[in-house]
Amino acid sequence: MRLSRWATRVAPLAATRAVASASTSASTSNSTYYNPVLPGWHSDPSCTQVGGTFYCVTSTFISFPGLPIYASKDLLNWKLISHAWNRESQLPGASAETTGQQQGMFAATLRHREGLFYVICEYLGVGDSNLGVVFKSPDPFDESAWSDPVTFKTNLIDPDLFWDDDGKAYVATQSVVLQEINLETGELSQPPVSLWNGTGGVWPEGPHLYKKDGYYYLMIAEGGTETNHSITIARSRNLKGPYEAYENNPILTNRGTNEYFQTVGHGDLFQDAEGNWWGMCLATRSGPEWEIYPMGRETVLFPVTWDEGEWPVLQPVRGKMSGWTLPATDRDMPGNGPFNSDDDVYDFAKGTAIPRNLVHWRVPRKGAFSTTEKGLQIVPSRNNLTGIPFSTTAPELTGQAGLSFIGRRQTHTLFTFSVDLAFNPKVVGQEAGVTVFLTQVNHIDLGVVLLAPQSPSSSSSHGPTGNGKPQLSLRFRAEGTGIPPAPKIIPVPSSWGTGKIRLQIETVNTTHYSLAAMSARHPGDKIVLGTASAGLVSGGNGSFVGSLVGAYATCNGAGEGLDCPEGGNAYFGNWRYKGEAQYVSATERVSAEDWV
């Protein structure tokens, strides 16, 4: 039945696409641009426009700081201006209580009303229900201006925030139900009012309400956030329904196609200063195989035609788009965060702030990260990047108290990342390195580690020899979705002396990473430790998130409680990330210089 229903929708959807294509191609002043406009892990976007500036928020799950706020004047250059969830005191203890790798801050909605910005979201993983949160700010460029949240309890996700003409505020959530909300207390009206069950696809979620031309339009996601994902719509003359489904649903999807961009869905609509309608949604650059997509769910932009009294027509998502005239290119934006597509050039001078685009996996321990005269100091965590998730016998090794890991989103198909490490471990097991990190059970690592000596009978070319002394070694290992490569261990070459070691991650192609080490003073002495498939950090236990590249330090379980033995602090400097190219189809590549 599901296949047959889908077959009946192909023709109307094709007609809708033809209308969209004709509408945009008819204009003599169309703009052409590339998707994704927010490359890298940026799932579940919600956007609005205020005073000619566009603002978007995306979901972040257990990464911290969370709920990034991006701003743009031209829809293509997006600056990270703040995070709505940026301090532990906003939700004390929530991160440490969260056990799952894909819990935390799910999809949010960003709205503006009467001088205040609102971010409404639901945090999963604490207590016996989801924790609804509403953050408010008069100035999204000032991270400290984001309030402590007003909270509410619910068992659903993906809250929308909508004000009716009488000023009353409402929350629509997954399933799809509506409740009035008191934005000062979090009180919700009971019982919830069922609005619409969608068109029959699983997981009707991600609702957004819009009032236009006397109608309430209800746009939702259906099909689950995989290859059956889609956007559908219904409307009513009354907020509480009944809602009439559009006969040509879904209004946006790439399911059942061979397109490079898959999982298209969970979107939001907004207008520019000229009154043109646009939309943002998530998509995955995987092709129909949906096997290798390390950047996870990214944010794409599409033009929308929404004539008076009619249904909105959404242009299908592709890598190269043509639509309404874009606002003029403009990177003159307040705030001290980076633009999302820019490279990293960080040296971590003493006392400087840690750059805003660097994030952690859960809230880190206080004092674990600081900028010093030696660079970025990372105090190691007992749990390594894997730890023992869900452990009840060794909770200090679950990672819930914070991994000593810091990273940035992989924002290019092809890139090179490197960092210089100063590290003088004292105790066997102390380690520092670099990683491609998706979750605690999906990561590819290259570490500098102090290993115990091997006995002569067990020594090999792949590890320290039995000289009776602990050996500083380079160790490559990985785990994730699929079969990982074999680990590899070699001693740090004596010719490198005691100077800094440069660790490097680069993409060999669209499907594999190469991890290498070299003397920072003599980078020509490069040793490639291993290559690994990007499939290891695609989907699986991290299907909601996307890859981060960064640095870590650990004592691999030594010590007591949360504390490692002394002597294992790591110092990172010369942090460099250089984007090289983006793929916009399975065969078409755009250089980073030509991207925006």
C-alpha positions as a printed NumPy array, in Angstrom:
array([[  0.   ,   0.   ,   0.   ],
       [  2.783,   2.426,   0.803],
       [  4.405,   1.895,  -2.6  ],
       [  1.122,   2.305,  -4.384],
       [  0.263,   5.527,  -2.541],
       [  3.712,   6.895,  -3.364],
       [  3.28 ,   6.017,  -7.027],
       [  0.108,   8.113,  -7.203],
       [  2.034,  11.112,  -5.89 ],
       [  4.846,  11.086,  -8.419],
       [  2.869,  12.848, -11.14 ],
       [  1.529,  15.739,  -9.03 ],
       [  4.927,  16.197,  -7.411],
       [  6.554,  16.356, -10.839],
       [  3.989,  18.95 , -11.851],
       [  4.749,  20.959,  -8.726],
       [  8.462,  20.826,  -9.524],
       [  7.803,  21.96 , -13.078],
       [  5.84 ,  24.954, -11.801],
       [  8.647,  25.841,  -9.415],
       [ 11.25 ,  25.521, -12.148],
       [  9.222,  27.606, -14.589],
       [  8.516,  30.225, -11.943],
       [ 12.164,  30.745, -11.113],
       [ 13.541,  30.392, -14.627],
       [ 11.117,  32.996, -15.946],
       [ 12.817,  35.731, -13.966],
       [ 15.6  ,  37.666, -15.677],
       [ 17.288,  38.452, -12.373],
       [ 17.522,  34.993, -10.864],
       [ 20.405,  34.184,  -8.555],
       [ 22.396,  30.985,  -8.76 ],
       [ 23.987,  29.491,  -5.681],
       [ 25.232,  26.221,  -4.237],
       [ 23.81 ,  24.019,  -1.502],
       [ 24.288,  23.375,   1.343],
       [ 24.399,  26.994,   2.502],
       [ 25.296,  25.782,   5.998],
       [ 27.632,  22.883,   5.184],
       [ 28.628,  20.454,   7.891],
       [ 26.407,  19.111,  10.65 ],
       [ 23.517,  21.609,  10.809],
       [ 20.318,  19.613,  11.255],
       [ 16.702,  20.715,  11.672],
       [ 17.104,  24.405,  10.737],
       [ 14.621,  27.059,  11.814],
       [ 15.001,  30.596,  10.519],
       [ 13.537,  34.074,  10.579],
       [ 14.343,  37.514,   9.153],
       [ 14.454,  40.682,  11.23 ],
       [ 15.407,  44.073,   9.809],
       [ 17.065,  42.622,   6.723],
       [ 19.199,  40.133,   8.68 ],
       [ 18.428,  36.425,   8.585],
       [ 18.838,  34.258,  11.68 ],
       [ 18.88 ,  30.452,  11.962],
       [ 19.206,  27.867,  14.729],
       [ 20.022,  24.164,  14.318],
       [ 19.808,  21.107,  16.568],
       [ 22.875,  19.979,  18.522],
       [ 21.832,  17.038,  20.732],
       [ 24.484,  16.515,  23.482],
       [ 27.229,  18.704,  21.998],
       [ 27.987,  21.871,  23.972],
       [ 27.624,  24.796,  23.667],
       [ 24.377,  24.014,  21.93 ],
       [ 21.717,  25.579,  19.708],
       [ 24.002,  27.777,  17.573],
       [ 22.57 ,  31.023,  16.251],
       [ 23.77 ,  31.995,  12.774],
       [ 23.212,  35.376,  11.119],
       [ 23.443,  36.405,   7.47 ],
       [ 22.616,  39.403,   5.331],
       [ 22.792,  37.538,   2.025],
       [ 21.573,  33.974,   2.82 ],
       [ 24.941,  32.516,   1.8  ],
       [ 27.502,  33.858,   4.286],
       [ 26.459,  32.674,   7.745],
       [ 28.23 ,  33.95 ,  10.85 ],
       [ 28.083,  32.063,  14.141],
       [ 27.007,  34.829,  16.52 ],
       [ 26.065,  32.951,  19.716],
       [ 24.674,  29.785,  21.262],
       [ 21.343,  29.896,  23.076],
       [ 22.57 ,  27.135,  25.437],
       [ 26.021,  28.38 ,  26.398],
       [ 26.514,  27.833,  30.136],
       [ 26.027,  24.925,  32.513],
       [ 24.003,  27.094,  34.904],
       [ 21.175,  27.352,  32.376],
       [ 20.389,  23.632,  32.846],
       [ 22.365,  22.51 ,  35.892],
       [ 23.32 ,  18.848,  35.769],
       [ 21.312,  18.033,  32.647],
       [ 24.32 ,  17.115,  30.522],
       [ 25.84 ,  14.871,  33.188],
       [ 22.531,  13.   ,  33.582],
       [ 22.18 ,  12.31 ,  29.865],
       [ 23.246,   8.787,  28.901],
       [ 22.447,   8.561,  25.18 ],
       [ 24.666,   9.65 ,  22.32 ],
       [ 21.736,  11.238,  20.471],
       [ 19.737,  12.771,  23.285],
       [ 19.988,  16.408,  24.393],
       [ 18.753,  19.349,  22.333],
       [ 16.527,  18.106,  19.521],
       [ 14.989,  20.345,  16.835],
       [ 14.372,  23.956,  17.858],
       [ 12.322,  26.848,  16.507],
       [ 13.671,  30.405,  16.301],
       [ 11.227,  33.317,  16.29 ],
       [ 11.228,  37.083,  16.983],
       [  8.453,  39.151,  18.556],
       [  8.329,  42.625,  20.081],
       [ 12.086,  43.029,  20.407],
       [ 12.858,  39.555,  21.761],
       [ 14.33 ,  36.5  ,  20.065],
       [ 12.951,  33.159,  21.232],
       [ 14.449,  29.682,  20.871],
       [ 12.121,  26.881,  21.912],
       [ 13.435,  23.331,  22.088],
       [ 13.098,  20.058,  23.946],
       [ 15.936,  18.363,  25.794],
       [ 15.816,  14.565,  25.937],
       [ 17.581,  12.436,  28.511],
       [ 16.683,  13.865,  31.924],
       [ 13.874,  12.829,  34.214],
       [ 10.78 ,  10.885,  33.228],
       [  9.751,  13.207,  30.389],
       [ 11.276,  15.535,  27.866],
       [ 12.312,  18.929,  29.203],
       [ 10.906,  21.773,  27.142],
       [ 12.998,  24.945,  27.187],
       [ 12.377,  28.501,  25.999],
       [ 15.439,  30.757,  25.799],
       [ 14.971,  34.497,  25.239],
       [ 17.35 ,  37.262,  24.192],
       [ 17.06 ,  40.931,  23.24 ],
       [ 20.438,  40.664,  21.467],
       [ 21.458,  37.375,  19.813],
       [ 24.925,  38.788,  19.099],
       [ 25.643,  38.775,  22.832],
       [ 25.956,  35.209,  24.082],
       [ 25.477,  36.245,  27.701],
       [ 22.136,  37.856,  26.81 ],
       [ 20.466,  34.484,  26.327],
       [ 18.295,  33.867,  29.376],
       [ 18.027,  30.913,  31.654],
       [ 15.199,  28.908,  30.135],
       [ 11.552,  28.86 ,  31.   ],
       [ 10.85 ,  25.131,  31.184],
       [  7.879,  22.878,  30.531],
       [  7.31 ,  19.116,  30.479],
       [  6.201,  17.11 ,  27.479],
       [  6.663,  13.663,  25.977],
       [  6.907,  14.995,  22.44 ],
       [  9.631,  16.744,  20.41 ],
       [ 10.125,  19.463,  17.78 ],
       [  8.187,  22.387,  19.3  ],
       [  7.041,  25.255,  17.116],
       [  6.264,  28.676,  18.622],
       [  3.366,  30.604,  17.093],
       [  1.491,  33.754,  18.14 ],
       [ -2.076,  34.183,  16.957],
       [ -3.586,  37.565,  16.116],
       [ -4.872,  37.979,  19.675],
       [ -1.321,  37.729,  21.049],
       [ -1.719,  34.278,  22.578],
       [  1.317,  32.007,  22.189],
       [  1.024,  28.382,  21.141],
       [  3.309,  25.37 ,  20.913],
       [  2.777,  22.749,  18.216],
       [  4.728,  19.537,  18.63 ],
       [  5.296,  16.157,  17.062],
       [  2.189,  14.039,  16.375],
       [  0.869,  16.935,  15.591],
       [ -0.773,  18.612,  18.611],
       [ -1.302,  22.192,  19.783],
       [ -1.185,  23.757,  23.249],
       [ -1.285,  27.325,  24.458],
       [  1.86 ,  28.238,  26.406],
       [  2.553,  30.862,  29.055],
       [  6.019,  32.096,  28.06 ],
       [  6.702,  33.413,  31.57 ],
       [  5.873,  30.223,  33.501],
       [  5.954,  27.406,  30.925],
       [  2.394,  26.383,  31.781],
       [  0.688,  24.486,  28.932],
       [ -3.053,  24.257,  28.284],
       [ -4.599,  20.82 ,  28.642],
       [ -5.51 ,  18.632,  26.945],
       [ -3.456,  19.021,  23.753],
       [ -5.533,  19.6  ,  20.614],
       [ -4.821,  17.221,  17.734],
       [ -4.404,  19.199,  14.526],
       [ -3.438,  16.765,  11.747],
       [ -1.923,  13.31 ,  11.408],
       [ -0.173,  14.048,   8.126],
       [ -0.58 ,  12.039,   4.933],
       [  0.27 ,   8.615,   6.334],
       [  4.047,   8.796,   6.584],
       [  5.732,   7.703,   9.809],
       [  6.79 ,  10.269,  12.404],
       [  4.681,  13.346,  11.618],
       [  6.927,  15.913,  13.324],
       [  8.776,  19.206,  12.949],
       [  5.582,  21.306,  12.681],
       [  5.574,  25.008,  11.828],
       [  2.478,  27.208,  11.709],
       [  2.101,  30.275,   9.442],
       [ -0.826,  32.705,   9.168],
       [ -1.279,  33.989,   5.599],
       [ -4.229,  35.303,   3.582],
       [ -6.77 ,  34.231,   6.171],
       [ -5.45 ,  30.661,   6.416],
       [ -3.434,  28.859,   9.051],
       [ -0.881,  26.772,   7.19 ],
       [  0.614,  23.784,   9.016],
       [  3.833,  22.447,   7.487],
       [  5.368,  19.241,   8.897],
       [  8.001,  16.588,   8.235],
       [  6.999,  12.995,   7.541],
       [  8.682,   9.71 ,   6.748],
       [ 11.441,   9.79 ,   9.355],
       [ 14.742,  11.603,   8.921],
       [ 16.101,   9.057,   6.438],
       [ 15.621,   8.515,   2.717],
       [ 11.795,   8.61 ,   2.963],
       [ 11.876,  12.072,   4.533],
       [  9.504,  14.698,   3.133],
       [  7.661,  17.942,   3.826],
       [  3.865,  18.044,   3.679],
       [  1.324,  20.775,   4.354],
       [ -2.295,  21.368,   5.339],
       [ -4.374,  24.479,   6.045],
       [ -7.442,  25.664,   7.912],
       [ -9.445,  28.834,   8.452],
       [ -9.247,  28.143,  12.198],
       [ -6.112,  27.618,  14.272],
       [ -7.486,  24.472,  15.901],
       [ -8.729,  23.003,  12.64 ],
       [-10.011,  21.039,  10.94 ],
       [ -7.016,  21.043,   8.563],
       [ -7.283,  20.216,   4.87 ],
       [ -4.28 ,  18.403,   3.371],
       [ -2.847,  19.695,   0.089],
       [ -3.749,  17.322,  -2.722],
       [ -0.231,  17.515,  -4.185],
       [  1.632,  16.541,  -1.008],
       [  4.506,  16.103,  -0.425],
       [  5.557,  19.619,  -1.331],
       [  9.265,  18.78 ,  -0.953],
       [ 11.162,  15.482,  -1.011],
       [ 13.951,  13.652,  -2.816],
       [ 12.768,  10.172,  -1.864],
       [ 12.588,   7.655,  -4.655],
       [ 15.176,   9.6  ,  -6.676],
       [ 18.841,   9.178,  -7.572],
       [ 19.68 ,  12.684,  -6.362],
       [ 22.917,  13.336,  -4.494],
       [ 20.98 ,  15.222,  -1.82 ],
       [ 18.844,  12.775,   0.149],
       [ 16.806,  12.831,   3.414],
       [ 15.318,  16.199,   2.376],
       [ 12.829,  17.39 ,   4.977],
       [ 12.182,  19.183,   8.286],
       [ 11.997,  22.717,   6.944],
       [ 10.967,  26.258,   7.808],
       [  9.728,  29.134,   5.619],
       [ 10.468,  32.856,   5.898],
       [ 10.491,  36.054,   3.824],
       [ 13.326,  38.354,   2.812],
       [ 13.095,  42.145,   3.084],
       [ 11.641,  42.315,  -0.451],
       [  8.783,  39.98 ,   0.42 ],
       [ 10.144,  36.923,  -1.42 ],
       [  9.635,  33.593,   0.312],
       [ 12.492,  31.193,   1.029],
       [ 12.846,  27.93 ,   2.873],
       [ 15.551,  26.053,   4.727],
       [ 15.547,  22.327,   5.473],
       [ 17.953,  19.514,   6.171],
       [ 19.518,  17.202,   3.585],
       [ 22.291,  14.636,   3.434],
       [ 24.926,  14.439,   0.713],
       [ 24.876,  10.673,   0.378],
       [ 23.258,   9.777,  -2.907],
       [ 20.542,   7.106,  -2.846],
       [ 23.019,   4.563,  -1.431],
       [ 22.918,   6.498,   1.884],
       [ 26.108,   4.865,   3.115],
       [ 28.823,   7.515,   3.337],
       [ 27.824,  10.958,   4.62 ],
       [ 30.236,  11.998,   7.402],
       [ 28.911,  15.542,   7.617],
       [ 25.482,  14.201,   8.501],
       [ 22.411,  16.336,   7.993],
       [ 23.226,  19.773,   6.546],
       [ 21.168,  22.911,   5.914],
       [ 20.002,  23.706,   2.381],
       [ 18.206,  26.755,   0.951],
       [ 15.391,  26.748,  -1.601],
       [ 13.167,  29.446,  -3.178],
       [  9.438,  29.356,  -2.497],
       [  6.588,  30.702,  -4.596],
       [  3.605,  31.491,  -2.402],
       [  0.885,  33.381,  -4.219],
       [ -2.069,  34.928,  -2.415],
       [ -4.575,  32.353,  -1.236],
       [ -2.569,  29.514,  -2.775],
       [ -0.37 ,  26.699,  -1.509],
       [  3.38 ,  27.31 ,  -1.333],
       [  5.486,  25.822,  -4.117],
       [  8.937,  24.744,  -2.966],
       [ 11.769,  24.362,  -5.445],
       [ 13.36 ,  20.884,  -5.286],
       [ 16.689,  20.693,  -3.491],
       [ 19.769,  20.307,  -5.669],
       [ 23.437,  21.163,  -5.339],
       [ 23.155,  24.038,  -7.795],
       [ 20.068,  26.211,  -7.381],
       [ 18.451,  29.122,  -9.192],
       [ 15.808,  31.305,  -7.615],
       [ 14.818,  34.735,  -6.387],
       [ 17.4  ,  37.49 ,  -6.527],
       [ 19.571,  37.062,  -3.472],
       [ 20.422,  40.058,  -1.302],
       [ 23.773,  41.604,  -2.163],
       [ 26.811,  39.792,  -0.738],
       [ 27.566,  41.323,   2.641],
       [ 29.877,  39.994,   5.366],
       [ 29.668,  43.134,   7.48 ],
       [ 28.146,  41.474,  10.513],
       [ 28.571,  42.232,  14.229],
       [ 29.931,  39.641,  16.612],
       [ 33.231,  37.825,  17.053],
       [ 32.32 ,  34.352,  15.804],
       [ 33.574,  32.936,  12.51 ],
       [ 31.655,  32.491,   9.3  ],
       [ 30.717,  28.851,   8.938],
       [ 32.602,  28.21 ,   5.693],
       [ 35.797,  29.985,   6.748],
       [ 39.022,  28.197,   7.612],
       [ 40.452,  27.983,  11.136],
       [ 43.715,  29.736,  11.97 ],
       [ 43.963,  29.468,  15.766],
       [ 47.047,  29.834,  17.958],
       [ 45.299,  30.09 ,  21.351],
       [ 47.249,  32.987,  22.835],
       [ 47.194,  33.069,  26.624],
       [ 43.951,  34.448,  28.027],
       [ 42.113,  34.559,  24.71 ],
       [ 38.631,  33.111,  24.358],
       [ 38.249,  29.668,  22.863],
       [ 36.858,  30.215,  19.339],
       [ 33.092,  29.995,  19.158],
       [ 32.943,  27.248,  16.524],
       [ 34.782,  24.761,  18.767],
       [ 32.465,  22.488,  20.722],
       [ 32.555,  19.593,  23.196],
       [ 30.724,  16.285,  23.603],
       [ 28.591,  17.183,  26.624],
       [ 29.403,  19.993,  29.045],
       [ 33.142,  19.687,  29.867],
       [ 34.624,  19.604,  33.358],
       [ 35.445,  23.012,  34.726],
       [ 39.056,  23.893,  33.967],
       [ 39.552,  21.14 ,  31.4  ],
       [ 40.219,  23.646,  28.6  ],
       [ 42.168,  26.907,  28.822],
       [ 44.422,  29.081,  26.709],
       [ 47.942,  29.363,  28.131],
       [ 51.404,  30.516,  27.129],
       [ 51.881,  26.997,  25.711],
       [ 48.683,  27.071,  23.667],
       [ 45.357,  25.336,  24.28 ],
       [ 45.75 ,  23.254,  27.421],
       [ 43.6  ,  20.128,  27.658],
       [ 43.488,  18.41 ,  31.021],
       [ 42.893,  14.713,  30.27 ],
       [ 39.74 ,  12.826,  31.17 ],
       [ 39.881,   9.311,  32.603],
       [ 37.482,   8.082,  29.982],
       [ 38.943,   8.034,  26.483],
       [ 36.846,   8.941,  23.453],
       [ 34.886,   5.709,  23.78 ],
       [ 34.748,   5.233,  27.537],
       [ 32.125,   2.825,  28.848],
       [ 28.77 ,   4.32 ,  27.802],
       [ 25.788,   3.431,  30.016],
       [ 28.025,   1.844,  32.671],
       [ 26.461,   1.64 ,  36.133],
       [ 29.569,   0.152,  37.759],
       [ 31.996,   2.793,  36.462],
       [ 29.881,   5.926,  35.894],
       [ 33.007,   8.096,  35.917],
       [ 34.05 ,   6.385,  32.656],
       [ 30.794,   6.877,  30.756],
       [ 31.776,  10.294,  29.415],
       [ 28.772,  11.917,  31.054],
       [ 31.033,  14.151,  33.157],
       [ 32.554,  15.402,  29.914],
       [ 35.147,  14.1  ,  27.48 ],
       [ 38.4  ,  16.029,  27.226],
       [ 37.665,  16.61 ,  23.547],
       [ 37.198,  19.782,  21.534],
       [ 36.378,  19.961,  17.845],
       [ 34.871,  21.838,  14.962],
       [ 32.415,  20.657,  12.364],
       [ 33.76 ,  19.12 ,   9.197],
       [ 32.347,  21.707,   6.811],
       [ 33.939,  20.614,   3.518],
       [ 33.879,  17.413,   1.526],
       [ 37.636,  17.762,   1.091],
       [ 39.779,  19.424,   3.762],
       [ 43.034,  19.285,   5.722],
       [ 43.179,  19.681,   9.493],
       [ 46.371,  19.814,  11.553],
       [ 47.538,  20.842,  14.985],
       [ 50.895,  20.942,  16.79 ],
       [ 51.057,  18.979,  20.04 ],
       [ 53.412,  19.532,  22.975],
       [ 53.076,  16.504,  25.245],
       [ 55.341,  14.964,  27.877],
       [ 53.386,  12.127,  29.532],
       [ 54.628,  10.633,  32.783],
       [ 52.348,   7.627,  33.285],
       [ 51.652,   4.7  ,  30.963],
       [ 48.329,   5.185,  29.163],
       [ 48.435,   8.983,  28.997],
       [ 47.507,  10.023,  25.477],
       [ 46.737,  13.094,  23.365],
       [ 45.796,  13.307,  19.733],
       [ 43.395,  14.196,  16.967],
       [ 40.173,  12.56 ,  15.876],
       [ 37.314,  12.499,  13.418],
       [ 34.488,  12.182,  15.944],
       [ 30.827,  11.37 ,  15.395],
       [ 29.896,   9.725,  18.72 ],
       [ 31.688,   7.817,  21.454],
       [ 31.288,   4.667,  19.373],
       [ 32.09 ,   6.267,  16.006],
       [ 35.503,   7.923,  15.763],
       [ 38.856,   7.684,  13.968],
       [ 41.88 ,   8.6  ,  16.123],
       [ 45.597,   9.285,  15.892],
       [ 47.195,   9.629,  19.307],
       [ 50.586,  10.135,  20.895],
       [ 50.56 ,   7.684,  23.796],
       [ 52.968,   6.392,  26.422],
       [ 52.84 ,   2.593,  26.242],
       [ 54.26 ,  -0.058,  28.531],
       [ 57.253,  -1.979,  27.211],
       [ 56.501,  -5.249,  25.503],
       [ 58.267,  -8.455,  26.33 ],
       [ 60.752,  -9.621,  23.67 ],
       [ 58.39 , -12.453,  22.728],
       [ 55.541, -10.068,  21.99 ],
       [ 57.425,  -7.231,  20.344],
       [ 56.738,  -6.499,  16.7  ],
       [ 57.22 ,  -3.872,  14.049],
       [ 53.811,  -2.523,  15.017],
       [ 54.637,  -1.571,  18.595],
       [ 57.283,  -0.661,  21.115],
       [ 60.166,  -3.078,  21.494],
       [ 61.046,  -4.791,  24.718],
       [ 63.701,  -2.368,  25.96 ],
       [ 62.263,  -2.287,  29.462],
       [ 61.113,   1.317,  29.32 ],
       [ 57.738,   2.855,  28.471],
       [ 57.75 ,   4.001,  24.865],
       [ 56.215,   7.191,  23.462],
       [ 54.338,   5.934,  20.449],
       [ 51.994,   6.938,  17.655],
       [ 48.758,   4.966,  17.688],
       [ 46.098,   4.85 ,  14.986],
       [ 42.785,   3.194,  15.751],
       [ 39.145,   3.531,  14.801],
       [ 35.678,   2.221,  15.516],
       [ 32.271,   2.861,  14.039],
       [ 29.704,   1.738,  11.498],
       [ 31.117,  -1.153,   9.483],
       [ 34.508,  -2.83 ,   9.745],
       [ 37.312,  -0.572,  11.022],
       [ 40.909,  -0.821,   9.835],
       [ 43.419,  -2.653,  11.993],
       [ 45.115,  -0.535,  14.671],
       [ 48.702,   0.509,  14.079],
       [ 51.352,   1.49 ,  16.619],
       [ 54.886,   2.718,  15.948],
       [ 57.419,   4.404,  18.245],
       [ 57.836,   8.143,  17.833],
       [ 61.042,   8.44 ,  15.766],
       [ 64.049,   9.368,  17.902],
       [ 65.082,  11.824,  15.2  ],
       [ 62.08 ,  13.982,  16.134],
       [ 63.615,  14.666,  19.536],
       [ 61.389,  16.189,  22.197],
       [ 59.878,  18.908,  20.019],
       [ 56.257,  19.371,  19.05 ],
       [ 54.532,  16.737,  16.958],
       [ 52.205,  17.798,  14.16 ],
       [ 49.15 ,  15.598,  13.768],
       [ 47.144,  15.777,  10.558],
       [ 43.819,  14.578,   9.218],
       [ 43.054,  15.005,   5.546],
       [ 40.558,  13.646,   3.085],
       [ 42.07 ,  11.313,   0.499],
       [ 38.851,  11.543,  -1.527],
       [ 35.127,  11.786,  -0.793],
       [ 35.086,   8.479,   1.062],
       [ 38.33 ,   8.166,   3.066],
       [ 40.469,   9.99 ,   5.61 ],
       [ 44.236,   9.779,   5.974],
       [ 45.839,  10.333,   9.401],
       [ 49.505,  11.271,   9.637],
       [ 52.147,  12.548,  12.053],
       [ 55.353,  14.523,  11.545],
       [ 57.869,  16.609,  13.404],
       [ 56.507,  20.152,  13.606],
       [ 60.04 ,  21.423,  12.893],
       [ 60.542,  19.089,   9.948],
       [ 57.126,  18.4  ,   8.414],
       [ 58.769,  16.598,   5.519],
       [ 59.254,  13.639,   7.883],
       [ 55.616,  12.73 ,   7.47 ],
       [ 54.409,   9.282,   8.515],
       [ 50.976,   8.155,   7.369],
       [ 49.666,   5.885,  10.122],
       [ 46.503,   4.795,   8.39 ],
       [ 43.461,   5.484,   6.253],
       [ 39.866,   4.884,   7.24 ],
       [ 36.508,   4.922,   5.522],
       [ 34.222,   7.847,   6.209],
       [ 31.518,   5.206,   6.51 ],
       [ 32.761,   4.611,  10.056],
       [ 31.496,   8.083,  10.98 ],
       [ 28.315,   7.987,   8.905],
       [ 24.978,   7.067,  10.461],
       [ 24.805,   4.056,  12.737],
       [ 24.779,   5.31 ,  16.32 ],
       [ 25.197,   8.864,  15.003],
       [ 22.473,   9.166,  12.386],
       [ 21.216,  12.471,  13.844],
       [ 24.616,  14.151,  14.142],
       [ 27.676,  14.85 ,  11.978],
       [ 31.437,  14.603,  12.186],
       [ 33.666,  16.893,  14.221],
       [ 37.432,  17.093,  13.76 ],
       [ 39.517,  18.105,  16.744],
       [ 41.812,  17.234,  19.621],
       [ 41.598,  15.163,  22.794],
       [ 43.55 ,  14.064,  25.876],
       [ 42.972,  11.045,  28.117],
       [ 44.694,   8.724,  30.587],
       [ 42.69 ,   5.739,  29.306],
       [ 41.125,   4.839,  32.642],
       [ 44.109,   5.361,  34.971],
       [ 43.612,   7.357,  38.17 ],
       [ 40.621,   7.539,  40.462],
       [ 37.185,   9.097,  40.331],
       [ 37.273,  11.706,  37.593],
       [ 40.974,  12.516,  38.019],
       [ 43.883,  11.241,  35.948],
       [ 47.416,  10.846,  37.329],
       [ 49.399,  14.073,  37.146],
       [ 51.634,  14.832,  34.226],
       [ 49.343,  14.191,  31.28 ],
       [ 48.245,  17.706,  30.306],
       [ 48.441,  18.3  ,  26.563],
       [ 49.112,  21.598,  24.783],
       [ 47.83 ,  22.265,  21.29 ],
       [ 48.786,  25.138,  19.015],
       [ 48.941,  26.025,  15.329],
       [ 45.37 ,  24.73 ,  14.898],
       [ 44.638,  24.844,  11.183],
       [ 41.587,  23.754,   9.222],
       [ 41.611,  24.423,   5.492],
       [ 38.614,  23.623,   3.335],
       [ 39.524,  22.557,  -0.164],
       [ 36.344,  21.634,  -2.031],
       [ 32.647,  20.79 ,  -1.815],
       [ 30.813,  18.202,  -3.85 ],
       [ 27.387,  19.328,  -5.069],
       [ 26.667,  16.109,  -6.942],
       [ 28.303,  12.713,  -7.115],
       [ 30.618,  14.02 ,  -9.84 ],
       [ 30.645,  17.847,  -9.573],
       [ 33.135,  19.531,  -7.273],
       [ 33.358,  23.22 ,  -6.385],
       [ 36.572,  24.651,  -4.946],
       [ 36.383,  26.365,  -1.578],
       [ 37.438,  29.638,  -3.219],
       [ 34.43 ,  29.513,  -5.561],
       [ 31.915,  28.351,  -2.953],
       [ 30.326,  31.693,  -1.992]])
